[in-house]
Amino acid sequence: MKTNVLSPLLALAAYPVHVLNGFKEYATTIRRYYPNPRFRRADLLCLWAYLTRDPHAICEHFLRDYPDDQVQKMYGESFFTTLEKIAEAVDLDDKDVVYDLGCGRGRSVFWFNTMFGCRAVGIEINPMFVINARLIQKALDIDNVEFILSNLMDADYSDATVIYLYGTALSDTAIVNLVERFVTLKPGTRVVTVSYSLSRYTELPMFALEKTIRGKFVWGETDIYIQRKL
């Protein structure tokens, strides 16, 4: 039987772009970040914990009864290459306290901590994600990492020096509510938002836009805004 040499290429081309982007990013993760043994162990356990459980489906099922103006019902994880660009843009170091709002299964929290030595805190409303992340932290005895079970609208961010909000699917009402929570942030706190600037959601000058960078996500590329609390 004769094999069509173009078949593998045609099959690859048939994959959705987001799937191909995901494969490419994970290959980069292995090459670029897995040499760090602390991160490698944490990330592999994060992936293993959901090998037979889709975090997207878990998120959709858990949040289906929550009001749209309180939560983001679409699950997503940031590429580590994009997080690296963000870390460089905010001059992240081991003195910082990073909050990831809506951290999901916690991969980014472990990345910030193990790559930069900073304290990293994940805020997540889904107890399954929080429980598993805490188990991984305990199993690997990782210091300066914390996972808090809370709605973003109720959490305390007062000790943050950097806040990462990958909330591209949040409603305008939810973003306005979050901005009201950000009033209590210390002056100088950097707030990183994906695809929109917080200045659109406040009438009073609360943030100064310091930088705008480009970042890649599984669904494509967009602007990322680095803002400093006044």
N, CA, C and O of each residue as an XYZ file, in Angstrom:
920
protein
N       0.848     -1.194      0.000
C       0.000      0.000      0.000
C       0.883      1.243      0.000
O       1.774      1.400      0.835
N       0.613      2.107     -0.948
C       1.430      3.317     -1.084
C       0.975      4.384     -0.088
O      -0.219      4.650      0.052
N       1.938      4.986      0.597
C       1.634      6.012      1.587
C       1.825      7.399      0.991
O       2.834      7.670      0.340
N       0.880      8.248      1.209
C       0.963      9.630      0.753
C       1.874     10.396      1.705
O       1.545     10.553      2.881
N       3.013     10.874      1.214
C       3.980     11.556      2.086
C       3.431     12.864      2.617
O       3.962     13.408      3.585
N       2.364     13.389      1.993
C       1.793     14.647      2.462
C       0.805     14.445      3.600
O       0.397     15.411      4.244
N       0.415     13.200      3.854
C      -0.613     12.940      4.865
C      -0.258     13.498      6.233
O      -1.101     14.151      6.847
N       0.970     13.268      6.750
C       1.293     13.838      8.068
C       1.205     15.357      8.092
O       0.771     15.949      9.081
N       1.618     15.976      7.002
C       1.558     17.440      6.954
C       0.116     17.924      6.911
O      -0.228     18.918      7.550
N      -0.725     17.224      6.161
C      -2.130     17.602      6.078
C      -2.821     17.396      7.421
O      -3.664     18.197      7.824
N      -2.459     16.318      8.108
C      -3.045     16.060      9.424
C      -2.639     17.139     10.423
O      -3.453     17.593     11.227
N      -1.372     17.543     10.364
C      -0.894     18.599     11.257
C      -1.604     19.911     10.979
O      -1.965     20.641     11.902
N      -1.805     20.208      9.691
C      -2.462     21.452      9.314
C      -3.915     21.476      9.772
O      -4.496     22.546      9.953
N      -4.505     20.287      9.961
C      -5.901     20.212     10.365
C      -6.096     20.520     11.845
O      -7.218     20.786     12.276
N      -5.020     20.487     12.627
C      -5.138     20.789     14.046
C      -5.494     22.260     14.235
O      -4.996     23.112     13.500
N      -6.354     22.571     15.216
C      -6.636     23.972     15.520
C      -5.354     24.696     15.919
O      -4.442     24.098     16.489
N      -5.296     25.975     15.616
C      -4.108     26.764     15.910
C      -3.789     26.732     17.404
O      -2.619     26.673     17.783
N      -4.814     26.771     18.257
C      -4.549     26.809     19.703
C      -3.907     25.519     20.190
O      -3.126     25.540     21.141
N      -4.227     24.385     19.545
C      -3.613     23.122     19.931
C      -2.136     23.123     19.544
O      -1.279     22.723     20.332
N      -1.848     23.576     18.322
C      -0.462     23.635     17.869
C       0.348     24.605     18.720
O       1.501     24.332     19.053
N      -0.254     25.735     19.069
C       0.428     26.695     19.939
C       0.756     26.076     21.298
O       1.823     26.316     21.863
N      -0.188     25.270     21.814
C       0.035     24.613     23.090
C       1.186     23.621     23.039
O       2.012     23.580     23.951
N       1.247     22.811     21.965
C       2.344     21.851     21.809
C       3.691     22.580     21.721
O       4.670     22.182     22.353
N       3.715     23.640     20.935
C       4.956     24.389     20.749
C       5.417     25.012     22.063
O       6.605     24.998     22.385
N       4.471     25.554     22.814
C       4.826     26.186     24.087
C       5.355     25.163     25.082
O       6.312     25.445     25.803
N       4.753     23.988     25.133
C       5.226     22.995     26.094
C       6.624     22.507     25.735
O       7.439     22.241     26.619
N       6.901     22.390     24.441
C       8.257     22.021     24.033
C       9.252     23.081     24.494
O      10.356     22.756     24.930
N       8.856     24.347     24.395
C       9.714     25.435     24.863
C       9.873     25.391     26.379
O      10.957     25.649     26.901
N       8.794     25.064     27.081
C       8.841     24.949     28.538
C       9.859     23.906     28.964
O      10.649     24.144     29.877
N       9.845     22.747     28.307
C      10.783     21.679     28.642
C      12.223     22.131     28.420
O      13.098     21.895     29.253
N      12.452     22.780     27.293
C      13.810     23.189     26.941
C      14.300     24.356     27.809
O      15.462     24.393     28.214
N      13.407     25.297     28.086
C      13.832     26.549     28.690
C      13.742     26.568     30.219
O      14.590     27.156     30.890
N      12.699     25.915     30.765
C      12.443     26.046     32.200
C      12.612     24.757     32.994
O      12.847     24.811     34.201
N      12.499     23.599     32.349
C      12.628     22.347     33.080
C      14.041     22.062     33.601
O      14.185     21.221     34.488
N      15.086     22.721     33.095
C      16.385     22.559     33.763
C      16.372     23.010     35.227
O      17.222     22.591     36.013
N      15.415     23.859     35.593
C      15.234     24.225     36.999
C      14.492     23.072     37.683
O      13.298     22.893     37.441
N      15.168     22.282     38.534
C      14.545     21.064     39.084
C      13.336     21.349     39.960
O      12.393     20.558     39.980
N      13.341     22.470     40.690
C      12.210     22.789     41.568
C      10.963     23.064     40.736
O       9.872     22.601     41.067
N      11.130     23.816     39.660
C       9.976     24.075     38.807
C       9.546     22.816     38.067
O       8.352     22.537     37.955
N      10.511     22.059     37.565
C      10.179     20.850     36.800
C       9.321     19.899     37.628
O       8.312     19.391     37.140
N       9.712     19.658     38.860
C       8.955     18.738     39.701
C       7.541     19.263     39.971
O       6.568     18.513     39.899
N       7.441     20.560     40.282
C       6.128     21.139     40.571
C       5.225     21.104     39.346
O       4.043     20.774     39.449
N       5.779     21.443     38.193
C       4.954     21.502     36.990
C       4.505     20.109     36.553
O       3.359     19.929     36.141
N       5.383     19.140     36.638
C       5.009     17.777     36.258
C       3.911     17.242     37.171
O       3.013     16.536     36.711
N       3.973     17.570     38.458
C       2.916     17.139     39.367
C       1.604     17.861     39.073
O       0.528     17.272     39.182
N       1.697     19.143     38.700
C       0.494     19.883     38.302
C      -0.173     19.226     37.097
O      -1.393     19.065     37.059
N       0.633     18.855     36.128
C       0.094     18.221     34.923
C      -0.439     16.826     35.231
O      -1.494     16.433     34.733
N       0.301     16.080     36.056
C      -0.092     14.716     36.384
C      -1.427     14.686     37.133
O      -2.242     13.789     36.916
N      -1.650     15.664     38.012
C      -2.871     15.692     38.820
C      -4.131     15.800     37.967
O      -5.220     15.433     38.406
N      -3.974     16.309     36.741
C      -5.144     16.498     35.869
C      -5.015     15.700     34.576
O      -5.601     16.052     33.552
N      -4.246     14.629     34.640
C      -4.014     13.826     33.447
C      -5.318     13.270     32.895
O      -5.497     13.193     31.680
N      -6.221     12.886     33.776
C      -7.511     12.336     33.343
C      -8.672     13.261     33.674
O      -9.835     12.875     33.552
N      -8.352     14.494     34.097
C      -9.397     15.460     34.453
C      -9.086     16.780     33.762
O      -8.072     17.411     34.059
N      -9.921     17.188     32.873
C      -9.701     18.399     32.089
C      -9.992     19.630     32.945
O     -11.129     19.816     33.380
N      -8.985     20.479     33.197
C      -9.237     21.666     34.032
C     -10.260     22.616     33.417
O     -10.968     23.320     34.138
N     -10.341     22.639     32.084
C     -11.350     23.487     31.438
C     -12.753     23.017     31.790
O     -13.623     23.829     32.107
N     -12.977     21.701     31.735
C     -14.285     21.151     32.066
C     -14.591     21.319     33.555
O     -15.729     21.597     33.933
N     -13.564     21.148     34.399
C     -13.744     21.335     35.839
C     -14.191     22.758     36.131
O     -15.114     22.980     36.916
N     -13.542     23.708     35.504
C     -13.864     25.124     35.696
C     -15.287     25.419     35.221
O     -16.066     26.060     35.927
N     -15.617     24.949     34.024
C     -16.941     25.220     33.458
C     -18.046     24.640     34.342
O     -19.063     25.291     34.581
N     -17.842     23.422     34.822
C     -18.855     22.778     35.654
C     -19.018     23.491     36.987
O     -20.141     23.714     37.439
N     -17.901     23.854     37.620
C     -17.958     24.459     38.952
C     -18.578     25.852     38.921
O     -19.307     26.224     39.841
N     -18.299     26.620     37.880
C     -18.707     28.029     37.852
C     -20.026     28.286     37.130
O     -20.444     29.436     36.997
N     -20.679     27.236     36.668
C     -21.856     27.454     35.821
C     -22.988     28.186     36.541
O     -23.792     28.856     35.893
N     -23.064     28.071     37.870
C     -24.149     28.715     38.614
C     -23.742     30.051     39.226
O     -24.551     30.701     39.889
N     -22.501     30.465     39.011
C     -22.051     31.756     39.536
C     -22.491     32.885     38.599
O     -22.544     32.689     37.385
N     -22.805     34.055     39.144
C     -23.171     35.187     38.282
C     -21.989     35.638     37.431
O     -20.846     35.617     37.886
N     -22.267     36.041     36.209
C     -21.213     36.427     35.266
C     -20.437     37.657     35.715
O     -19.297     37.855     35.295
N     -21.041     38.489     36.566
C     -20.352     39.711     36.988
C     -19.434     39.471     38.183
O     -18.887     40.420     38.745
N     -19.259     38.194     38.580
C     -18.416     37.869     39.717
C     -17.188     37.028     39.354
O     -16.158     37.110     40.022
N     -17.297     36.230     38.308
C     -16.238     35.274     37.981
C     -15.982     35.246     36.479
O     -16.787     35.721     35.679
N     -14.836     34.673     36.124
C     -14.524     34.394     34.724
C     -14.735     32.899     34.498
O     -14.060     32.070     35.108
N     -15.662     32.567     33.631
C     -16.059     31.176     33.467
C     -15.216     30.436     32.427
O     -15.339     29.219     32.285
N     -14.385     31.140     31.722
C     -13.504     30.517     30.734
C     -12.142     30.259     31.363
O     -11.505     31.181     31.873
N     -11.698     29.012     31.327
C     -10.420     28.655     31.926
C      -9.282     28.889     30.931
O      -9.426     28.636     29.735
N      -8.166     29.368     31.436
C      -7.000     29.557     30.582
C      -5.738     29.643     31.423
O      -5.781     30.060     32.580
N      -4.618     29.251     30.840
C      -3.329     29.342     31.513
C      -2.367     30.141     30.648
O      -2.389     30.041     29.422
N      -1.530     30.925     31.291
C      -0.588     31.775     30.566
C       0.645     30.983     30.143
O       1.127     30.119     30.876
N       1.145     31.291     28.952
C       2.408     30.702     28.515
C       3.525     31.215     29.432
O       3.540     32.386     29.813
N       4.441     30.338     29.773
C       5.565     30.754     30.625
C       6.481     31.731     29.898
O       7.103     32.581     30.536
N       6.574     31.627     28.594
C       7.374     32.599     27.842
C       6.774     33.995     27.965
O       7.500     34.988     27.994
N       5.454     34.065     28.037
C       4.791     35.358     28.237
C       4.999     35.847     29.662
O       5.230     37.035     29.885
N       4.917     34.936     30.627
C       5.187     35.323     32.017
C       6.611     35.834     32.178
O       6.859     36.742     32.972
N       7.547     35.258     31.429
C       8.928     35.726     31.499
C       9.038     37.169     31.005
O       9.762     37.970     31.596
N       8.331     37.505     29.932
C       8.335     38.879     29.433
C       7.722     39.830     30.457
O       8.190     40.956     30.629
N       6.679     39.370     31.132
C       6.047     40.188     32.165
C       7.007     40.397     33.335
O       7.147     41.511     33.840
N       7.667     39.319     33.763
C       8.615     39.419     34.875
C       9.734     40.400     34.556
O      10.156     41.165     35.423
N      10.210     40.381     33.330
C      11.252     41.321     32.919
C      10.712     42.750     32.915
O      11.419     43.683     33.295
N       9.466     42.922     32.488
C       8.878     44.265     32.384
C       8.678     44.908     33.748
O       8.761     46.130     33.876
N       8.411     44.087     34.780
C       8.200     44.641     36.119
C       9.453     44.531     36.991
O       9.417     44.858     38.177
N      10.559     44.070     36.401
C      11.815     43.900     37.149
C      11.610     43.018     38.380
O      12.024     43.375     39.483
N      10.979     41.882     38.186
C      10.660     40.987     39.283
C      11.927     40.451     39.943
O      12.879     40.075     39.258
N      11.936     40.417     41.286
C      13.058     39.824     42.008
C      12.564     39.135     43.271
O      11.359     39.063     43.511
N      13.487     38.630     44.075
C      13.106     37.816     45.226
C      12.491     38.614     46.363
O      12.051     38.028     47.352
N      12.450     39.929     46.249
C      11.824     40.758     47.276
C      10.337     40.993     46.999
O       9.615     41.514     47.850
N       9.894     40.609     45.820
C       8.509     40.864     45.427
C       7.542     39.844     46.004
O       7.914     38.730     46.369
N       6.277     40.271     46.071
C       5.162     39.400     46.439
C       4.177     39.445     45.276
O       3.533     40.466     45.036
N       4.067     38.339     44.562
C       3.253     38.270     43.352
C       1.933     37.569     43.645
O       1.912     36.481     44.220
N       0.845     38.194     43.249
C      -0.474     37.578     43.351
C      -0.975     37.249     41.949
O      -0.994     38.105     41.064
N      -1.378     36.001     41.765
C      -2.003     35.584     40.509
C      -3.492     35.422     40.795
O      -3.902     34.514     41.518
N      -4.299     36.319     40.215
C      -5.732     36.318     40.483
C      -6.433     35.353     39.543
O      -6.489     35.571     38.333
N      -6.969     34.280     40.119
C      -7.562     33.231     39.310
C      -6.475     32.311     38.795
O      -6.298     32.163     37.586
N      -5.744     31.691     39.718
C      -4.520     30.961     39.351
C      -4.781     29.565     38.805
O      -3.842     28.895     38.377
N      -6.048     29.102     38.808
C      -6.328     27.768     38.296
C      -5.581     26.700     39.065
O      -5.584     26.699     40.296
N      -4.938     25.788     38.345
C      -4.244     24.696     39.041
C      -2.888     25.101     39.609
O      -2.227     24.292     40.260
N      -2.463     26.347     39.371
C      -1.316     26.893     40.101
C       0.022     26.832     39.413
O       1.039     27.107     40.048
N       0.069     26.484     38.136
C       1.360     26.352     37.458
C       2.136     27.669     37.455
O       3.346     27.682     37.682
N       1.436     28.772     37.198
C       2.117     30.066     37.139
C       2.642     30.488     38.506
O       3.683     31.139     38.597
N       1.927     30.122     39.568
C       2.373     30.462     40.919
C       3.699     29.767     41.222
O       4.635     30.388     41.726
N       3.768     28.479     40.909
C       5.020     27.748     41.101
C       6.129     28.326     40.214
O       7.288     28.376     40.627
N       5.780     28.762     39.002
C       6.780     29.312     38.081
C       7.389     30.592     38.647
O       8.611     30.735     38.687
N       6.538     31.524     39.085
C       7.045     32.776     39.644
C       7.974     32.509     40.822
O       9.037     33.119     40.929
N       7.575     31.607     41.696
C       8.363     31.340     42.902
C       9.686     30.653     42.588
O      10.737     31.084     43.063
N       9.644     29.598     41.797
C      10.856     28.806     41.576
C      11.833     29.486     40.637
O      13.035     29.230     40.705
N      11.342     30.343     39.766
C      12.230     31.016     38.818
C      12.856     32.286     39.397
O      13.971     32.652     39.026
N      12.141     32.961     40.306
C      12.625     34.255     40.782
C      12.821     34.316     42.298
O      13.350     35.299     42.817
N      12.400     33.276     42.999
C      12.581     33.259     44.441
C      11.662     34.189     45.201
O      11.847     34.394     46.400
N      10.675     34.755     44.528
C       9.759     35.677     45.183
C       8.642     34.903     45.883
O       8.419     33.726     45.600
N       7.954     35.566     46.784
C       6.756     34.972     47.378
C       5.651     35.039     46.331
O       5.428     36.086     45.723
N       4.962     33.921     46.121
C       3.914     33.855     45.111
C       2.627     33.344     45.744
O       2.617     32.337     46.452
N       1.541     34.064     45.473
C       0.247     33.737     46.064
C      -0.776     33.562     44.947
O      -0.909     34.419     44.074
N      -1.486     32.458     44.984
C      -2.548     32.215     44.016
C      -3.906     32.367     44.671
O      -4.160     31.788     45.727
N      -4.779     33.146     44.048
C      -6.161     33.290     44.511
C      -7.038     32.484     43.563
O      -7.003     32.696     42.351
N      -7.817     31.569     44.106
C      -8.628     30.697     43.249
C      -9.925     30.326     43.969
O      -9.919     30.040     45.167
N     -11.020     30.333     43.236
C     -12.330     30.070     43.819
C     -12.691     28.595     43.817
O     -13.576     28.172     44.560
N     -12.016     27.808     42.990
C     -12.345     26.396     42.851
C     -11.561     25.565     43.869
O     -10.332     25.521     43.804
N     -12.244     24.908     44.803
C     -11.523     24.177     45.855
C     -10.670     23.026     45.330
O      -9.638     22.721     45.927
N     -11.063     22.377     44.235
C     -10.257     21.275     43.701
C      -8.878     21.767     43.293
O      -7.872     21.127     43.602
N      -8.824     22.900     42.601
C      -7.541     23.455     42.185
C      -6.677     23.806     43.389
O      -5.477     23.533     43.402
N      -7.288     24.408     44.392
C      -6.542     24.842     45.571
C      -6.025     23.639     46.367
O      -4.868     23.616     46.787
N      -6.874     22.660     46.567
C      -6.470     21.471     47.328
C      -5.298     20.767     46.656
O      -4.319     20.427     47.320
N      -5.385     20.546     45.355
C      -4.306     19.856     44.641
C      -3.017     20.671     44.652
O      -1.932     20.113     44.815
N      -3.130     21.991     44.478
C      -1.934     22.837     44.489
C      -1.262     22.808     45.859
O      -0.036     22.773     45.955
N      -2.066     22.823     46.910
C      -1.501     22.754     48.262
C      -0.819     21.410     48.503
O       0.229     21.352     49.146
N      -1.408     20.332     47.991
C      -0.797     19.011     48.144
C       0.561     18.953     47.450
O       1.513     18.374     47.975
N       0.640     19.562     46.258
C       1.908     19.593     45.527
C       2.938     20.422     46.290
O       4.097     20.028     46.416
N       2.506     21.560     46.790
C       3.417     22.405     47.566
C       3.955     21.660     48.787
O       5.147     21.722     49.089
N       3.067     20.959     49.481
C       3.478     20.215     50.676
C       4.392     19.049     50.313
O       5.386     18.799     50.995
N       4.054     18.333     49.233
C       4.854     17.163     48.842
C       6.271     17.557     48.481
O       7.213     16.810     48.748
N       6.432     18.731     47.871
C       7.751     19.180     47.427
C       8.403     20.147     48.415
O       9.532     20.592     48.209
N       7.675     20.466     49.495
C       8.202     21.354     50.537
C       8.693     22.671     49.935
O       9.838     23.075     50.139
N       7.801     23.333     49.186
C       8.129     24.597     48.521
C       7.762     25.757     49.437
O       6.607     25.898     49.839
N       8.741     26.579     49.762
C       8.521     27.735     50.627
C       8.022     28.935     49.828
O       8.179     28.999     48.608
N       7.416     29.885     50.545
C       6.993     31.169     49.974
C       5.977     31.025     48.852
O       5.940     31.840     47.930
N       5.162     29.995     48.933
C       4.049     29.800     48.012
C       2.788     29.609     48.837
O       2.789     28.881     49.830
N       1.706     30.269     48.418
C       0.446     30.141     49.143
C      -0.706     30.109     48.143
O      -0.717     30.849     47.160
N      -1.666     29.241     48.415
C      -2.874     29.156     47.595
C      -4.068     29.456     48.492
O      -4.303     28.770     49.487
N      -4.817     30.490     48.124
C      -5.931     30.963     48.938
C      -7.238     30.671     48.224
O      -7.424     31.053     47.069
N      -8.142     29.990     48.919
C      -9.460     29.699     48.370
C     -10.361     30.899     48.613
O     -10.804     31.142     49.736
N     -10.628     31.649     47.543
C     -11.403     32.878     47.694
C     -11.880     33.378     46.339
O     -11.258     33.126     45.308
N     -12.986     34.085     46.367
C     -13.420     34.850     45.204
C     -12.504     36.066     45.070
O     -12.131     36.672     46.074
N     -12.143     36.422     43.851
C     -11.273     37.583     43.632
C     -11.854     38.841     44.269
O     -11.112     39.719     44.709
N     -13.182     38.926     44.316
C     -13.834     40.127     44.824
C     -13.733     40.248     46.340
O     -14.008     41.309     46.900
N     -13.338     39.159     47.009
C     -13.291     39.163     48.471
C     -11.874     39.068     49.027
O     -11.674     39.221     50.232
N     -10.903     38.821     48.179
C      -9.544     38.552     48.648
C      -8.842     39.827     49.121
O      -9.213     40.941     48.752
N      -7.827     39.624     49.939
C      -7.003     40.719     50.463
C      -5.670     40.726     49.711
O      -4.917     39.755     49.775
N      -5.380     41.808     49.006
C      -4.137     41.924     48.235
C      -3.182     42.943     48.846
O      -2.257     43.395     48.171
N      -3.384     43.307     50.090
C      -2.706     44.475     50.654
C      -1.186     44.337     50.688
O      -0.488     45.351     50.690
N      -0.652     43.112     50.714
C       0.802     42.965     50.773
C       1.437     42.720     49.407
O       2.638     42.459     49.327
N       0.665     42.799     48.347
C       1.184     42.540     47.005
C       2.095     43.661     46.530
O       1.859     44.835     46.817
N       3.137     43.282     45.799
C       3.932     44.268     45.060
C       3.671     44.144     43.556
O       3.880     45.094     42.802
N       3.208     42.955     43.127
C       2.836     42.717     41.727
C       1.558     41.885     41.707
O       1.451     40.877     42.406
N       0.593     42.315     40.904
C      -0.643     41.556     40.718
C      -0.769     41.201     39.245
O      -0.650     42.059     38.371
N      -1.011     39.926     38.986
C      -1.217     39.473     37.606
C      -2.674     39.072     37.436
O      -3.175     38.185     38.127
N      -3.348     39.742     36.501
C      -4.755     39.473     36.217
C      -4.909     39.054     34.756
O      -4.939     39.884     33.848
N      -5.005     37.735     34.562
C      -5.275     37.206     33.226
C      -6.787     37.016     33.140
O      -7.304     35.900     33.196
N      -7.477     38.152     33.001
C      -8.937     38.139     33.067
C      -9.564     38.617     31.786
O     -10.427     39.495     31.804
N      -9.145     38.054     30.674
C      -9.626     38.531     29.381
C     -11.115     38.279     29.168
O     -11.744     38.947     28.347
N     -11.689     37.313     29.906
C     -13.108     36.993     29.730
C     -13.966     37.536     30.869
O     -15.150     37.213     30.958
N     -13.376     38.360     31.744
C     -14.175     38.985     32.797
C     -15.126     40.016     32.187
O     -14.789     40.687     31.212
N     -16.297     40.129     32.766
C     -17.244     41.144     32.312
C     -16.760     42.528     32.752
O     -15.934     42.647     33.657
N     -17.282     43.567     32.105
C     -16.925     44.927     32.493
C     -17.304     45.196     33.953
O     -16.571     45.867     34.680
N     -18.439     44.671     34.366
C     -18.888     44.858     35.749
C     -17.901     44.231     36.728
O     -17.587     44.826     37.759
N     -17.410     43.029     36.409
C     -16.453     42.354     37.281
C     -15.149     43.145     37.369
O     -14.563     43.251     38.446
N     -14.697     43.694     36.258
C     -13.451     44.469     36.264
C     -13.616     45.735     37.103
O     -12.716     46.104     37.858
N     -14.768     46.399     36.971
C     -15.030     47.589     37.785
C     -15.020     47.231     39.265
O     -14.474     47.974     40.082
N     -15.616     46.105     39.612
C     -15.614     45.664     41.017
C     -14.199     45.393     41.513
O     -13.866     45.715     42.654
N     -13.367     44.802     40.659
C     -11.983     44.539     41.049
C     -11.213     45.839     41.240
O     -10.446     45.982     42.192
N     -11.423     46.785     40.327
C     -10.734     48.073     40.442
C     -11.082     48.739     41.771
O     -10.230     49.375     42.392
N     -12.324     48.594     42.203
C     -12.715     49.146     43.503
C     -11.944     48.468     44.634
O     -11.611     49.109     45.631
N     -11.661     47.177     44.483
C     -10.847     46.465     45.472
C      -9.398     46.948     45.445
O      -8.718     46.942     46.472
N      -8.932     47.364     44.276
C      -7.545     47.783     44.121
C      -7.256     49.137     44.774
O      -6.097     49.538     44.870
N      -8.285     49.834     45.216
C      -8.088     51.126     45.875
C      -7.169     50.978     47.087
O      -6.412     51.892     47.415
N      -7.240     49.823     47.748
C      -6.464     49.622     48.976
C      -5.030     49.182     48.718
O      -4.273     48.999     49.671
N      -4.631     49.006     47.462
C      -3.258     48.599     47.164
C      -2.262     49.676     47.583
O      -2.564     50.869     47.551
N      -1.079     49.235     47.971
C      -0.030     50.192     48.313
C       0.402     50.971     47.075
O       0.455     50.404     45.984
N       0.711     52.257     47.222
C       1.269     53.004     46.089
C       2.538     52.319     45.587
O       3.382     51.897     46.378
N       2.659     52.215     44.289
C       3.814     51.560     43.694
C       3.557     50.123     43.286
O       4.358     49.539     42.557
N       2.445     49.534     43.746
C       2.117     48.166     43.354
C       1.891     48.108     41.845
O       1.145     48.913     41.287
N       2.548     47.141     41.192
C       2.358     46.954     39.759
C       1.183     46.018     39.506
O       1.110     44.940     40.097
N       0.268     46.420     38.636
C      -0.871     45.575     38.258
C      -0.763     45.281     36.769
O      -0.720     46.196     35.947
N      -0.719     44.004     36.432
C      -0.546     43.560     35.049
C      -1.878     43.017     34.544
O      -2.432     42.088     35.131
N      -2.391     43.584     33.468
C      -3.647     43.125     32.892
C      -3.444     42.764     31.426
O      -2.610     43.352     30.737
N      -4.210     41.800     30.967
C      -4.078     41.278     29.604
C      -5.222     41.779     28.736
O      -6.393     41.533     29.025
N      -4.869     42.479     27.678
C      -5.755     42.951     26.602
C      -6.561     44.209     26.926
O      -7.282     44.704     26.060
N      -6.461     44.741     28.145
C      -7.135     46.000     28.454
C      -6.394     46.721     29.576
O      -5.748     46.107     30.425
N      -6.515     48.055     29.546
C      -5.921     48.895     30.577
C      -6.972     49.224     31.633
O      -8.145     49.410     31.311
N      -6.550     49.297     32.893
C      -7.490     49.579     33.973
C      -7.997     51.019     33.942
O      -9.018     51.325     34.559
N      -7.309     51.894     33.244
C      -7.755     53.287     33.172
C      -9.129     53.413     32.526
O      -9.818     54.413     32.729
N      -9.532     52.421     31.757
C     -10.857     52.422     31.130
C     -11.964     52.222     32.152
O     -13.132     52.489     31.868
N     -11.604     51.753     33.341
C     -12.623     51.338     34.307
C     -12.628     52.172     35.580
O     -13.241     51.782     36.574
N     -11.963     53.298     35.559
C     -11.976     54.177     36.729
C     -12.034     55.628     36.274
O     -11.353     56.028     35.329
N     -12.859     56.407     36.964
C     -12.995     57.815     36.620
C     -11.868     58.639     37.225
O     -11.430     59.626     36.633
N     -11.400     58.240     38.395
C     -10.317     58.959     39.053
C      -8.975     58.360     38.653
O      -8.885     57.157     38.405
N      -7.925     59.189     38.588
C      -6.596     58.651     38.270
C      -6.077     57.766     39.397
O      -5.719     58.259     40.467
N      -6.036     56.460     39.155
C      -5.613     55.514     40.176
C      -4.328     54.795     39.783
O      -3.556     54.371     40.643
N      -4.101     54.659     38.460
C      -2.949     53.933     37.954
C      -2.216     54.749     36.893
O      -2.824     55.494     36.125
N      -0.905     54.589     36.872
C      -0.093     55.169     35.804
C       0.368     54.024     34.906
O       0.934     53.041     35.385
N       0.126     54.155     33.621
C       0.553     53.128     32.677
C       2.055     53.268     32.448
O       2.516     54.292     31.944
N       2.816     52.238     32.816
C       4.263     52.288     32.690
C       4.754     51.703     31.376
O       5.628     52.274     30.723
N       4.191     50.560     30.989
C       4.657     49.879     29.788
C       3.506     49.119     29.152
O       2.552     48.721     29.821
N       3.616     48.929     27.859
C       2.738     48.019     27.143
C       3.618     47.067     26.354
O       4.453     47.497     25.558
N       3.431     45.781     26.574
C       4.228     44.783     25.866
C       3.281     43.844     25.127
O       2.073     43.850     25.366
N       3.834     43.045     24.236
C       3.047     42.052     23.517
C       3.308     40.674     24.119
O       4.440     40.339     24.469
N       2.254     39.890     24.232
C       2.400     38.555     24.784
C       1.569     37.548     24.019
O       0.510     37.878     23.485
N       2.055     36.315     23.967
C       1.349     35.233     23.276
C       0.593     34.376     24.276
O       1.066     34.102     25.379
N      -0.596     33.961     23.860
C      -1.425     33.053     24.630
C      -1.898     31.960     23.686
O      -1.658     32.025     22.481
N      -2.567     30.963     24.231
C      -2.942     29.828     23.396
C      -3.860     30.246     22.252
O      -3.879     29.605     21.202
N      -4.615     31.316     22.455
C      -5.580     31.770     21.450
C      -5.022     32.839     20.519
O      -5.679     33.204     19.544
N      -3.823     33.351     20.797
C      -3.241     34.374     19.932
C      -2.373     35.358     20.695
O      -1.931     35.069     21.807
N      -2.130     36.513     20.106
C      -1.239     37.522     20.679
C      -2.020     38.786     20.984
O      -2.946     39.146     20.257
N      -1.639     39.465     22.077
C      -2.347     40.681     22.468
C      -1.438     41.593     23.273
O      -0.314     41.224     23.613
N      -1.935     42.796     23.579
C      -1.195     43.745     24.423
C      -1.355     43.367     25.899
O      -2.398     42.876     26.329
N      -0.292     43.612     26.646
C      -0.291     43.412     28.090
C       0.103     44.745     28.725
O       1.094     45.358     28.326
N      -0.666     45.185     29.702
C      -0.489     46.510     30.280
C       0.143     46.402     31.667
O      -0.340     45.666     32.528
N       1.219     47.140     31.867
C       1.912     47.211     33.156
C       1.553     48.558     33.792
O       1.956     49.608     33.292
N       0.806     48.527     34.880
C       0.333     49.741     35.527
C       0.855     49.827     36.954
O       1.035     48.808     37.621
N       1.093     51.037     37.411
C       1.588     51.255     38.774
C       0.533     52.020     39.572
O       0.003     53.032     39.112
N       0.239     51.526     40.762
C      -0.753     52.177     41.623
C      -0.205     53.514     42.115
O       0.910     53.583     42.631
N      -0.995     54.572     41.953
C      -0.599     55.906     42.383
C      -0.836     56.087     43.879
O      -0.559     57.156     44.424
